[in-house]
Amino acid sequence: MDFINGLLGQANDFLYSFVLIALLMAAGLWFTLRSRFVQIRMLPEAIRAVTEKNKKGGMSSFQALMISTASRVGTGNIAGVATAIAVGGAGSVFWMWIMAIIGSASAFIESTLAQVYKTRDKDGQYRGGPAYYIQQALGQRWLGVVFAVLLILCFAFGFNGLQSYTITSSFAYYVGPGFASTAIPVIVGLVLAALTAFVIFGGAHRIGFISSIVVPIMAIIYILLGVFLTVKNAGQLPQMFSTIFSQAFDVKAIFGGFAGSVVVTGIKRGLFSNEAGMGSAPNAAAAADVSHPVKQGLVQMLSVFIDTIVICTTTAFILLLSGVQGSEQLKALPFVQAAVNSQVGVWGIHFITFSIFAFAFSSIIGNYFYAESNLRFIRDSKVLTNVFRCIAVLAVFLGAQADVDLVWNLADVLMGLMATVNIVAIFLLGGRALKVLKDYTAQKKQGKDPVFIAEDVGITDTEVWKR
């Protein structure tokens, strides 16, 4: 295990230091400029689009948003931010913000493409994502299958194992030393596996329904806690911002051991949290029943802001205003629990434990939705799907007893490989998404509720958007 973990760690450092950061930043900046800052310019339109009613029987924009937000809002928003601050310093928060603003343009492009190239499955539900637009628009099914396999491994096993482990580890506070040798990880794993099975065997509608309830309620409560602690420590805000910006641009922190530097730590944890450009959220975006692909592209763009600018920032403020110092020994969830405990007492630890359970469980559900969609891309078989559901439930159970370093490294490597394939694809296809955006804005200027016909913008290889 140590040998495998070491190899994964080396692959992880190389991938993020020399490949992925350059691709992510280049893609985000390129699409920001090409779309004329769509993430800023059309933010009010994104808020309007999320409230739009859907056709009866289809998945709404809001439900698709909540599925993608469910996947995004989880371990990365609480334990991930705590790890970034403990290991990379307060400056990593700044780079998470930058990644969210720049990356949201990539999120718009990939989710718009997912809508353009979505298909309808045997159950009458829409499905799509990078695997689908790689096959239809680039004509490379083999590459679509490669992406689908990477996503399945990353989300159904890597990320869901990590979410399960994080939920289980949140109970360590109540047991103390020797927690891993007790029966509690097994019990928690069984409960999580049973809850997961109940939801995912209910299909896409149950996943959408659960996500649209759990995510907004927990996010609002968690944000209110952050607002309370921020107001309580308002006098420390100037010093906190000064620390964030000074550490973000500290030359030694940036270039000293680049693979573990403040920039890489912030971008890596930012990517894990908001998933912009990674190719995951488009799988949820494609499921929405909307009149124009841009509507869902804007909605998914909004999800990046919700995830990083709102929820990750809430965690960062809670930690940085608490006075508790993170370290290699005090990081991830214990760091958050200690910070909240210092401000509101023991009940805060109970709240964080419940929050991580709700957020991480919703992530498990959202992650599974992505994995099943890509499994059906490879082969749409009810028998295979049901077998996969059983394996995915088993992965959740086993994740509760996993080695945390191995799971983090595995998730990071798989995420990096998956994101690399998707970024190359959206670089090649981004011009089509921009044509679709131009069509949308033209119709809006005419006072219309935009309706998309693919042929009107010169796209002829879609399955859904016909006259």
N, C-alpha and C positions, 0 to 999 in steps of 0.2 A: 504493500500500500504506500509506503514512504517513497519507493522508487517511482511508482505511477504518479503520485502526487508531485514529485519533483519534476517529472517530464511535463506534466500539465502546467506547472508553474512556469517553466521555461518557455513553453509554447505560448502561454498567456502573455508573458512579458514581451516576447517578440511581436506577437500579433497586434497588441495595443500600442507598443512603442513605435513601431515602424510601418504599420499598414493601416490599421483601422482608424486611428485618430486623424491621419491625413485624409482618408476617404470621407469620413464623416464631416469634417470641417469643410472640405472642398465641396461636397454635395450640398451641405446646408447653405454655404455662402453663394454657390452658383444658383440654386433655386430661389434663394432670397432675392438676388439681383434680377434673375429672369422673370420672376413673378411680381416684381416691383413691390417687395416687402408685403406679400399677401398676408403673412401672419400678424402684421400690424394694421395694414390698410383695411382688411376685411374682418377684423375681430368682432365688430358689432354685428356683422352679417352672420358670423358663426354662431353667436349667441341666439340670434333670431331663428336660424335653421334648426337648432337643437329642439326647439319647441314645436316644430311643425308636425302636424298629424300625419300618420301613415295610412296606407290603404288597409282596409279591414283584412286581417289574417296574416299580414306581413310583419316583419320585425321593424319597429320604429327606429328613427335616428337616435332617440334617447336611449333605447335599449341597447343598440349597437355601441353607443358611446359608453354605456355603463359596463358592457362586457369588456371593452378595451381598457376602460379605467379600472375595472376589477383586476385585470391582469397586471396593469401598471402599478396600481396602488397596493402595495404589499410590503414584503420584507425590505425592498429597496428604499421605501419612504421613511422607515423607522430605523431598522437595524443597519441598512446600507448607508444612510446618511451619518449615523453614529460612527460606523467604521471609517468612513471617509474623513470625518473630522478628527477622530482619534489617531489615525495613521497618517493622513496627508495634511492635517491642520485646518484651521478655519478658512484659509484661502480656497480650499477645494469647493466650498459652497459657491463662491463666485463663478468657478468654471462649470458647476452644475447649472447655474443660471444661464450662462452663455450658451451652453450646449442645448438648453431648452429653447431659447429664443431662435438660435440658428437652426436647430434641428426641426423645429415645428414646420419650417418650409418643406423639408424632406418628407415629414409626416403628411403634409397636404398632398404632395405629389404622389406618394405611394398609395394613399387611400383613395385618391381620385382614380388612379389607374386600376385599383382593385374593383371599383364600381363599374368602370368602363368594360372590364373584361370578366365580369362575374358570370356565373352560369346558374341554371336552376336544376337542383338534384331530383332524385326520384320521389322525394317526399314533398316536393313543391317549394322547398326553401332555397333561397339564394346562397351560393357559396363562391368564394374567390380568394384572391390573395396573390402574393408574388409567384407561387408555383403556377398559377393559372395564367397570369399575364406574361410570364416567361415562355410558357408553351404557346399561347395564342398569338402574342404580338412578336415574339422573337423566333417562334417556330422551333424552339429547342426543348422538347419534352424531357430529354435526359437531364438537362440542367434544372428543370422544374422539379423533377423527382429528387435530385440531389438536395435542392433547397427543402423540399418537403420532409425528407429523411432527417436533415439537420434540425429542422424545427420540431419534429416529433421527439427526437432525442433530447433536445434542449428544453422543451416545455413540459412534456409529459414525465420526463425522468429527472433532468437537471434542475429546472426551476421548481417543479412540484416537490422534488425531494428536499430542496432548500427551504421552501415554504413550510413543509411538514416539520423539518428539523427545527426551524425557528419557533413554530408554535410550541413544540415539545420543550425546547430549552427555556421558554418563558416561565415554565413551572419550576425551574431549578431553584429559584429564590425561596420557594416554600419548603424545599427539602434540604438544601444546603449541600455540603460535600458528600460525594458518593451518590449523587442523583442518578448518574448514568447506570449504576449497578442495581437500581431499584426496578420495580415492575411498572413504574409510572410511564416511561417512554413507550412501553408496549401498549398500555391501556389507552394512552392518548392517541397512539397510532391506530389502534382499532376503532376508536370513536371517529377520528378523522376519515378513515377509510369507509366507514359506514355512511357518514354524512355525504362524502363524495359520491359514493355509489347511488345514494338516493337521488341526488341532483342530476348526475350525468346520464343515468339510465332513463331520465325523464325527457331527454332530448333538448333541442335548442330553445324551445319555448320556456321550459323550466329554468334553464341556465339564464336566459334573459330576464325572467321574472325575479329570480333570486338576486341577481346582480343589481337590478334596478331598485331593489329595496335596501339591501345591506350596504352597498357602497355609499349612496348619498347620506344615509343616516349616520354611519360611522364617521364619514369624512367631516360632516358638520360638527359632530360632538368633539372630534379630535381638534378641529380648527378652533373651536370655542375655548378649549383648554389652552391652546397656544396663545390665543388673544389675551386670555386672562393672565397668563404668566408674563406676556410681553408688557402689558399695562402695569403689572405688579413691579416689574423691573425696568420701567421706562427710562429711568435715569442712567441706565447702563447702555442704552441703545447707541449713543455716539461712539463709545469705546468699542462696542461690538462691531459696528460697521468699519471702524478704523482698523481693527484687527483683521477682518475679512479681506479688505482691499490691500492692506500692507503685505499680508502673507500671500495673497494671490499673485503679487508681482515681485515677490522676493526672489532674486536671481538664484540664490543657493537652493531655495525650496523648489524652484522650477527645474534646474538642471542637475542638481545633486542626485545621482542615481535615478535617471529619468523614468525608468519603468515604475518606480514607486513614488514619483514626485507628486507635488500638489496638483499639477495640471492633469497628469494621467489618472490619479486617484479620483479627482472630481469628474472627469469625463467618463471614466469607466463606471463609476457608481451612478452618474447621471444617465448614462445609456441604459444601465440595468433597470433604473427606475422608470424613465419616460419612454424608452424603446423607440425613440424617433429615428427613422431610417433603417430600423432593424428588420422590418418585414413582418412583424407580428400583428400589429394593430390592423393592417389592411384585411386580415382574415375576418375581423369583426365588421370592418367598414363595408365589405362586400355583401354582408348579410342584410343590410338595411334596405327597405323598400322606399326609394325616393324617386322624385321626378327628374332629377339631374345629378350626375356623379359629383359635381363640385359641392353640392350641399353636404354630402357625407365627408368629403375631403376637408371642408371647413370645420365640421363637427369633430373629426378626429384630431385636427390641429388644436382645437380647444382642449382636448384631453391632455395634451402635453403640458399646457399651461396649468391645468388643474393639478396634475401630478407633481410637477417640479416647482413652479412658481408659487403655488399655494401650499400643498401638503408637505413637500420636502422642506420648504422654507419654514413651515411651522415647526418641524422637528429640529431644524438648525437653530431657530430662535430659542426653543426650549432648552437645548443643550448649552448654547453659548451664553445664555443669560443666567444659567443655574449656578455658576461658580464651580461646578464639578469639572475636573480636568480628565479628559480621555487619555488613554495610553494603549500600548500593545496589550497590556493586561486587562485594562478596562475599556472595552469597545463593544460594538454591536448592541444587542438588547440590554445587557447589564448596565451599560453606560446610560442608556435612556432611563432605565428604572431608577438608577442612582440620582440622576438629574431631577426627575420628577419628585422623587422622595424628599430631596433636599428643599423643595419648594412648597409642597402641599402635604407631605407626610405619607404614611403607609398606604392610604387609600389610592394615592397616585400610582403606586406600583400595581395595585389590583386593576386599575383602569388601563394601564399600558398593557398588562397581560391580556385583558379582554380585547383591547384594540388590535393587538398583533394577531390574536386569534381570528377576529372578524376580517381584518384586512388580508391576512395570509390565506384564509379559507376562500375568500372571494377570488383571490389570485389563482388558487388551485382550480377553481371552476372556470375562470376565464382562460387559463392556460390550456386546460383540457379541450375547450371549445376550439382553440387554434389547432391543436394536435389532431383532433378528429377531422376537421375540415381538410387538413393536408393528407391524412390517411385516405380519405375518400377521393382525393385527387389521384393518388396512386392506384387505388382500386376501391370502387364503391360497392361494397358487399356487406349486407346486414350481419352475416355470420362473423366476418372479419372484424367489423366494428364492435360487436358484442364481446369478442375475444379480447380486443384491444382495451375495451372499457375495464374488463377484469384485470388486465395487466397494469393499467394506469392506476386502478385502486390499490393494487399490491405495491406499486411504486410509492404511493403516498404513505402506506403503512411502513415500508422499509426505510423511507426517508426520515422517519421519526427517530430511528436509531443510527443514522449515518454519521460519518466523520465530517465535521463541518468544513475543514480546509479542503478536503477532496471534493466535496459537493460544490463549494464556491468556485474552485479552479475549473472543474468540469463544466459548470454552467457558463463561466466566463469564456472558455475556449469555444464551446458550441455556439454561444451567442455571437462571438466574434466572427466565426466562419460563416454563420448564417447571414449576419449583417453585411459581410463582404460581398457575398453573392447578390444580395438584394440591391446594394448600392450601385454595383456595376449595372444591374438591370435598369434601375431608375435613371441612371445617367443616360443610357441608350434610349429610353422610352419617355423621358421627361418632357420632350417637345410635344408629345401627344397630349399629356395632361395640361400643358400650357395652352394648347389650342382649345381644349375643353373649357378651361378657365375663361378664355377670351369670349367663347360662345355664351357662357353664363353671364358675364358682365354686360355683354351687348344686349341680351334679353332683358336684364334688369334695367338698363338705361331706357328701354322701350316701355317700361312699366309692366312687364309681363312676369308671371310666376314661371321661371325657366323650366322648359321641358327639353330633354336631350334626344336628338336623333343623330346617331353616329355618322351617317352619311353626310350630314350637313357640314361636318368639319373634316371630311375626307378620311374617316376611319371606317373600314369595310370588313374588319376581321373580328367583330364582336358577335356574341350569340343573343344578347338581350335587347339592345337598343336599336330595334328596327322600326321602320315606319308602320 
